[in-house]
């Protein structure tokens, strides 16, 4: 992996690759006691780790899509990638969340359709 820190172009690429540190800190605070403090170095380390993890999972999912001659990675591909990488427990939870999310999205689409039909 090429380290581009120091050049203007590299800094932008590095920033684009990482999750926003404020989001990482917010997620970390959710599981800590209310009075806990998190150092900047700890947030930056976690930011690197979660960004790498997301990259690995996405790469695995993308490879699956490439083999199946598809161009779009979907939630099922991410779940499958996590299982392939040995994160079966997390993949199961993610599949349940995805099922619920899709159900809610379907309900929302039906509500919009119903509203449009009543306005005509």
C-alpha positions as CSV (number, residue, x, y, z in Angstrom):
1,X,0.0,0.0,0.0
2,X,1.4,3.4,-1.0
3,X,1.6,6.0,1.8
4,X,0.7,9.4,0.3
5,X,0.8,11.4,3.5
6,X,2.6,14.7,2.9
7,X,1.5,15.4,-0.7
8,X,-1.7,17.5,-1.3
9,X,-3.1,14.8,-3.6
10,X,-2.3,12.0,-1.1
11,X,-3.9,13.8,1.8
12,X,-7.2,14.1,-0.1
13,X,-7.1,10.4,-0.9
14,X,-6.3,9.5,2.7
15,X,-9.2,11.7,3.9
16,X,-11.6,10.1,1.4
17,X,-10.6,6.6,2.5
18,X,-11.3,7.1,6.2
19,X,-14.6,7.4,8.0
20,X,-15.1,10.8,9.6
21,X,-13.4,10.8,13.0
22,X,-16.4,12.5,14.6
23,X,-18.6,9.6,13.6
24,X,-16.1,7.1,14.9
25,X,-15.9,9.0,18.2
26,X,-19.7,9.1,18.5
27,X,-20.0,5.4,18.0
28,X,-17.3,4.7,20.5
29,X,-18.9,6.9,23.1
30,X,-22.2,4.9,22.8
31,X,-20.7,1.9,24.4
32,X,-18.6,3.6,27.1
33,X,-19.7,5.0,30.4
34,X,-20.9,8.6,30.2
35,X,-17.9,10.0,32.0
36,X,-15.3,8.1,29.9
37,X,-12.8,10.1,27.8
38,X,-11.4,9.0,24.5
39,X,-8.0,10.3,23.4
40,X,-7.5,11.7,19.9
41,X,-4.9,9.0,19.2
42,X,-7.4,6.3,20.2
43,X,-10.0,7.7,17.8
44,X,-7.5,7.9,15.0
45,X,-6.4,4.3,15.6
46,X,-10.0,3.1,15.6
47,X,-10.7,5.2,12.5
48,X,-7.9,3.4,10.6
49,X,-9.1,0.0,11.8
50,X,-12.8,0.4,10.9
51,X,-11.9,2.0,7.6
52,X,-9.6,-1.0,6.7
53,X,-12.3,-3.5,7.9
54,X,-14.9,-1.8,5.7
55,X,-12.4,-1.9,2.8
56,X,-11.7,-5.6,3.2
57,X,-15.4,-6.5,3.4
58,X,-16.3,-4.3,0.4
59,X,-13.4,-5.8,-1.6
60,X,-14.6,-9.3,-0.9
61,X,-18.2,-8.4,-1.9
62,X,-16.9,-6.7,-5.0
63,X,-15.0,-9.8,-6.0
64,X,-18.1,-11.9,-5.6
65,X,-20.0,-9.5,-7.9
66,X,-17.2,-9.5,-10.4
67,X,-17.3,-13.3,-10.6
68,X,-21.1,-13.2,-11.1
69,X,-20.6,-10.5,-13.8
70,X,-22.6,-7.9,-11.8
71,X,-21.6,-4.3,-11.3
72,X,-23.6,-3.4,-8.2
73,X,-22.7,-4.5,-4.7
74,X,-25.8,-5.0,-2.5
75,X,-26.5,-5.8,1.1
76,X,-26.6,-9.5,0.5
77,X,-23.2,-9.4,-1.1
78,X,-21.8,-7.7,2.1
79,X,-23.4,-10.3,4.3
80,X,-22.0,-13.1,2.1
81,X,-18.5,-11.5,2.2
82,X,-18.7,-11.3,6.0
83,X,-19.6,-15.0,6.2
84,X,-16.7,-15.8,3.8
85,X,-14.3,-13.9,6.0
86,X,-15.5,-15.8,9.1
87,X,-17.8,-13.1,10.6
88,X,-20.8,-15.4,10.6
89,X,-22.4,-14.0,13.8
90,X,-22.2,-10.4,12.5
91,X,-23.5,-11.5,9.0
92,X,-26.5,-13.1,10.6
93,X,-27.3,-9.9,12.5
94,X,-26.7,-7.8,9.4
95,X,-29.1,-10.0,7.4
96,X,-31.8,-9.5,10.0
97,X,-31.3,-5.8,9.9
98,X,-31.3,-5.8,6.1
99,X,-34.6,-7.8,6.1
100,X,-36.2,-5.3,8.5
101,X,-34.9,-2.3,6.5
102,X,-36.2,-3.7,3.3
103,X,-39.6,-4.3,4.9
104,X,-39.7,-0.7,6.1
105,X,-38.6,0.7,2.7
106,X,-41.4,-1.4,1.0
107,X,-44.0,0.0,3.5
108,X,-42.8,3.5,2.8
109,X,-43.0,3.0,-1.0
110,X,-46.6,1.6,-0.6
111,X,-47.6,4.7,1.5
112,X,-46.2,7.1,-1.1
113,X,-48.0,5.1,-3.8
114,X,-51.3,5.2,-1.8
115,X,-50.9,9.0,-1.2
116,X,-50.3,9.6,-4.9
117,X,-53.4,7.5,-5.8
118,X,-55.7,9.5,-3.4
119,X,-54.4,12.8,-4.8
120,X,-55.5,12.0,-8.4
